[in-house]
Amino acid sequence: MKKIRKYKKEREELIISSDNHMCRPRKSNKKSDVR
């Protein structure tokens, strides 16, 4: 149980970090599109 819990927590952090990386380019793309 503990191992699974730790893995899940690490995976959630990974997903959050990947979401941040995906959001940044999108925002910059939108700005460039507006210009």
C-alpha positions in Angstrom: 0.0 0.0 0.0 2.7 2.5 1.0 4.7 1.8 -2.2 1.6 2.3 -4.4 0.7 5.5 -2.5 4.2 6.9 -3.0 4.1 6.0 -6.7 0.7 7.6 -7.1 1.9 10.8 -5.4 5.1 11.0 -7.6 2.9 10.4 -10.7 0.6 13.2 -9.7 3.5 15.6 -9.4 4.8 14.4 -12.7 1.4 15.1 -14.3 1.2 18.5 -12.7 4.7 19.4 -14.0 4.0 18.1 -17.5 0.7 20.2 -17.4 2.7 23.3 -16.6 5.1 22.6 -19.4 2.2 22.2 -21.8 0.4 25.3 -20.6 3.5 27.6 -21.1 3.9 27.0 -24.8 0.2 27.3 -25.4 0.1 30.7 -23.7 3.1 31.9 -25.7 1.5 30.6 -28.8 -1.7 32.5 -28.1 0.3 35.7 -27.6 2.1 35.2 -30.8 -1.2 34.4 -32.6 -2.7 37.7 -31.3 0.3 39.7 -32.6 
